[in-house]
Amino acid sequence: MAEPLRWGLIGTGLIAGTFARDLELTDSGRVVAVGSRALDSAERFADRFGIPNRHGSYAELVADPEVDVVYVATPHPMHHDDALLALRAGKPVLVEKPFMMTAAEAEEVVAEARGAKLFLMEAMWTRFLPHIAEVRRLLAEGVLGEIISVSADHGQWFERDAEFRLFAPALGGGALLDLGVYTVSFASMVLGPPDRILAISEPAFTGVDAQTSMLFSYAGGAQAILNCTLSAKSPTRAAIVGTDGRIEIDGDDFYSPNSFTLIPRIGEPTRFEIPHEGHGIRHQAEEVARCLQASLLESPLMPLDETVSIMRTLDGVFAAAAS
């Protein structure tokens, strides 16, 4: 086996902690360094997870010679600059979802990585979960026939707090970028980019979108029906419907380690129960390790062109909701 990847984390928030904790369940890598805008924050985080190298700036983190790969785990509006910082330091990069704030930002960062011949991937961790791998296998085998529709929802309840990142415009708040990106990425995985986008949004008290509903149509006649909200806990289910059957992914939550049912148009349902340990975020880290070992510059499971396409779709949703 290859030596474990040595990860450096930009950011010390909740998702960075989840990543560090889940990485302990795999032999593919370990966190060796963390960077924050304040050294005391990096020290506290490093003490929690036994991380040896602590840096009081992101520039110091990406310059650390013991870091093989960087995970950008800062708020959405910082992804662009932080990813470029790491790439320009010669480091492969995993960027937390949503990849960027806009498609234009995504295009710039992807061009930087490709020009430097460095690995880059969006941390859409759902793509790498065992139940999604099984769903993709069934889709590739054509068991559903022609795909007619995809549906998915992602709703969580958050206390009204103008300082909380999901309500704060300056931190890229709103339902669509943080929650809806899961549903849009899921639809993209099954159907690709939409040809037409309809959307309705309702604002939160701070002006960010509190709820957004989307309807996508595709050239072949398929549709996707998607919803996200930060005002209530929704079922968080997903389904793929085809002419020969459908797949129903359980609620609470379709985007996390889960089970699903294959329901054929003719015949008995098949239940797919998939045991799992941990949060599930480690699978994307394992994919990064696999790709780097194979000298790949991007993941075939979350290719960069699709990441950019998803950002274009999100741009389209914002535009449609505002019209």
C-alpha positions in Angstrom: 0.0 0.0 0.0 1.0 3.6 -0.6 1.9 5.8 2.3 -1.1 7.5 3.9 -1.7 11.0 2.5 -0.8 13.8 4.8 -3.7 16.2 4.9 -3.6 19.9 5.7 -6.9 21.5 6.7 -7.8 25.1 5.9 -10.4 26.0 8.4 -11.4 24.8 11.9 -15.2 24.7 11.7 -17.7 21.9 12.0 -17.0 20.3 8.7 -13.3 20.3 9.2 -13.8 18.5 12.5 -16.1 16.0 10.9 -13.5 15.3 8.2 -10.7 14.9 10.8 -12.8 12.5 12.9 -14.0 10.4 10.0 -10.5 10.2 8.5 -9.5 8.2 11.6 -11.6 5.3 10.2 -9.4 4.9 7.1 -5.8 4.0 6.5 -5.7 6.2 3.3 -4.6 9.4 5.1 -4.2 11.4 8.2 -4.4 15.0 9.2 -0.9 16.4 9.9 -1.6 20.1 9.8 -4.3 22.7 10.3 -4.4 26.4 9.5 -6.6 29.2 10.8 -6.6 32.9 10.6 -5.8 32.9 14.3 -3.2 30.6 15.8 -5.2 30.0 19.0 -8.0 28.6 16.9 -5.6 26.3 15.1 -4.1 25.2 18.4 -7.5 24.4 19.9 -8.6 22.4 16.9 -5.2 20.5 16.7 -5.4 19.7 20.4 -8.8 18.1 19.9 -7.6 15.8 17.1 -4.0 15.3 17.9 -2.7 17.2 14.9 1.0 18.0 15.1 1.4 21.1 12.9 -0.6 24.2 13.7 -0.5 27.4 11.6 -1.8 30.9 12.3 -2.4 31.6 8.6 -3.6 29.7 5.5 -0.4 30.8 3.7 1.6 29.0 6.3 -0.6 25.9 6.0 -0.2 25.5 2.3 3.6 26.1 2.5 4.0 23.3 5.1 6.3 20.8 3.4 4.7 17.9 5.4 1.3 18.5 3.7 0.6 16.4 0.7 -2.9 17.6 0.0 -5.1 20.4 1.2 -8.8 20.3 2.2 -10.5 23.7 1.9 -13.2 23.8 4.7 -13.9 27.5 5.0 -17.2 29.3 4.3 -18.4 29.3 0.7 -17.2 32.8 -0.3 -13.7 31.9 0.7 -13.4 28.8 -1.4 -12.1 30.6 -4.5 -9.2 32.4 -2.8 -8.3 29.5 -0.5 -8.3 27.0 -3.3 -6.1 29.2 -5.5 -3.8 29.8 -2.6 -3.3 26.0 -2.2 -2.9 25.3 -5.9 -0.4 28.1 -6.3 1.6 26.5 -3.5 1.7 23.4 -5.6 -0.7 21.3 -3.5 -3.6 19.1 -4.7 -6.9 20.4 -3.4 -10.2 19.1 -2.1 -12.8 21.9 -1.9 -15.8 21.7 0.3 -19.2 22.0 -1.4 -20.6 24.2 -2.9 -17.4 24.3 -4.9 -17.5 28.1 -5.4 -20.1 30.9 -5.2 -20.5 31.1 -9.0 -19.7 29.2 -12.2 -17.2 32.0 -13.2 -15.2 31.3 -10.0 -15.3 27.6 -10.6 -14.0 28.0 -14.1 -11.1 30.1 -12.9 -10.1 27.6 -10.2 -10.4 24.6 -12.6 -8.3 26.4 -15.2 -5.6 27.1 -12.5 -5.5 23.4 -11.5 -5.4 22.2 -15.1 -2.7 24.7 -16.0 -0.6 23.6 -13.1 -1.4 19.9 -13.7 -2.6 19.5 -10.1 -5.4 17.4 -8.7 -8.6 19.2 -7.8 -12.0 17.8 -6.6 -15.3 19.1 -5.2 -16.0 17.6 -1.8 -19.5 16.4 -2.7 -19.2 13.5 -0.3 -22.5 11.9 -1.2 -21.0 10.9 -4.6 -18.6 8.5 -2.9 -20.9 6.8 -0.4 -21.5 3.0 -0.7 -25.3 3.3 -1.4 -24.7 5.8 -4.1 -22.1 3.5 -5.7 -24.8 0.8 -5.8 -27.4 3.1 -7.2 -25.0 4.1 -10.0 -24.3 0.5 -10.8 -28.0 -0.2 -11.2 -28.4 2.9 -13.4 -25.4 1.8 -15.6 -27.1 -1.7 -16.0 -30.2 0.0 -17.2 -32.5 -1.7 -14.7 -34.8 1.4 -14.6 -35.2 1.7 -18.3 -35.6 5.2 -19.6 -35.3 7.7 -16.8 -38.5 9.9 -16.5 -38.0 11.9 -13.4 -35.7 12.6 -10.4 -37.0 14.0 -7.1 -35.0 15.1 -4.0 -35.5 17.4 -1.1 -33.2 18.7 1.6 -34.7 20.7 4.5 -33.2 21.4 7.9 -34.5 23.6 10.7 -32.2 26.3 12.0 -32.8 28.8 14.8 -33.2 32.3 13.5 -29.8 33.9 14.1 -28.4 36.6 11.8 -24.8 35.7 12.8 -25.2 32.0 11.9 -23.6 31.3 8.5 -26.7 30.0 6.8 -28.5 33.3 7.5 -25.5 35.5 6.9 -25.2 36.9 3.3 -21.5 37.7 3.8 -20.9 34.0 4.5 -22.8 32.7 1.5 -25.9 31.9 3.4 -29.2 30.5 2.1 -30.8 27.2 1.5 -29.7 26.7 -2.1 -25.9 26.8 -1.8 -25.7 24.8 1.4 -28.6 22.3 1.2 -30.0 22.5 -2.3 -26.6 21.8 -3.8 -27.1 18.2 -2.7 -30.3 17.9 -4.7 -28.9 19.6 -7.7 -25.8 17.4 -7.7 -28.0 14.3 -7.3 -30.1 15.3 -10.4 -26.9 16.1 -12.3 -25.5 12.6 -11.5 -28.6 11.0 -13.0 -29.6 13.3 -15.8 -26.8 15.7 -16.5 -27.3 19.5 -17.0 -30.9 20.7 -17.5 -32.1 22.4 -20.6 -34.6 24.6 -18.8 -34.8 25.8 -15.2 -37.8 27.1 -13.3 -37.4 28.2 -9.7 -39.2 30.0 -6.9 -37.5 31.3 -3.7 -38.7 32.8 -0.5 -36.3 35.0 1.4 -35.3 34.6 5.0 -35.3 37.6 7.4 -31.7 38.4 6.4 -32.5 38.3 2.7 -30.8 35.0 1.8 -33.1 32.3 0.3 -35.0 30.4 3.1 -36.7 28.0 0.7 -36.1 27.3 -3.0 -38.1 24.9 -5.2 -36.8 23.9 -8.6 -38.1 22.2 -11.7 -35.6 21.2 -14.4 -36.4 19.8 -17.8 -34.1 17.8 -20.1 -33.9 17.3 -23.9 -35.1 13.7 -23.7 -38.3 14.8 -21.8 -37.2 13.9 -18.3 -37.7 16.2 -15.4 -36.3 16.9 -11.9 -38.3 18.2 -9.0 -36.1 19.5 -6.2 -36.7 21.5 -3.0 -34.5 22.9 -0.2 -35.3 24.8 2.9 -33.6 26.0 6.1 -36.9 26.6 7.9 -38.0 23.0 8.6 -36.8 19.4 8.7 -38.1 17.8 5.5 -38.1 14.0 4.7 -34.8 14.4 2.8 -35.7 11.6 0.5 -34.7 11.0 -3.1 -36.2 8.9 -6.0 -35.2 8.0 -9.5 -38.2 6.9 -11.7 -37.8 5.1 -14.9 -40.1 3.2 -17.4 -39.1 -0.2 -15.9 -39.0 0.7 -12.2 -37.8 3.2 -9.6 -35.3 3.6 -6.9 -36.4 5.1 -3.6 -33.6 6.3 -1.2 -34.6 6.5 2.4 -35.2 9.7 4.2 -33.1 11.1 7.1 -31.0 11.5 4.9 -30.6 10.5 1.2 -27.3 12.2 1.0 -25.8 10.4 4.0 -24.9 6.7 4.4 -28.2 5.1 3.7 -30.3 2.2 2.3 -32.7 2.1 -0.6 -35.3 0.0 -2.4 -35.5 -1.0 -6.1 -39.1 -1.3 -7.1 -39.5 -2.8 -10.6 -42.6 -2.1 -12.7 -43.2 -5.9 -12.8 -42.0 -8.1 -9.9 -41.1 -7.8 -6.2 -39.1 -4.9 -4.6 -35.5 -5.5 -3.7 -34.2 -3.9 -0.5 -30.5 -2.8 -0.4 -29.4 -2.5 3.2 -25.8 -1.2 3.3 -24.0 -1.3 6.7 -21.8 1.6 7.4 -19.5 3.0 10.1 -18.9 6.6 10.7 -20.2 9.8 9.2 -19.3 8.9 5.6 -17.0 11.8 4.7 -14.0 9.6 4.7 -15.0 8.0 1.3 -14.2 11.2 -0.5 -10.8 11.3 1.2 -10.2 7.7 0.0 -11.1 8.8 -3.5 -8.6 11.5 -3.4 -5.9 9.0 -2.3 -6.9 6.6 -5.0 -6.7 9.3 -7.7 -3.4 10.6 -6.6 -1.9 7.1 -6.4 -3.1 6.6 -10.0 -1.7 9.9 -11.1 -5.2 11.2 -12.0 -5.8 15.0 -12.0 -9.5 14.7 -11.3 -12.0 12.1 -10.1 -14.1 10.2 -12.6 -16.9 10.0 -10.0 -16.9 13.8 -9.5 -15.3 15.2 -12.7 -14.4 18.9 -12.8 -16.5 19.6 -15.9 -19.6 18.4 -14.0 -18.7 20.5 -11.0 -18.6 23.6 -13.2 -21.9 22.5 -14.8 -23.5 22.2 -11.4 -22.3 25.7 -10.5 -23.9 27.0 -13.8 -27.1 25.3 -12.9 -27.1 27.0 -9.4 -26.4 30.3 -11.2 -29.4 29.5 -13.4 -31.6 28.7 -10.4 -30.8 32.1 -8.7 -31.5 33.9 -12.0 -34.8 32.0 -12.6 -36.0 32.7 -9.0 -35.2 36.4 -9.3 -37.1 36.8 -12.6 
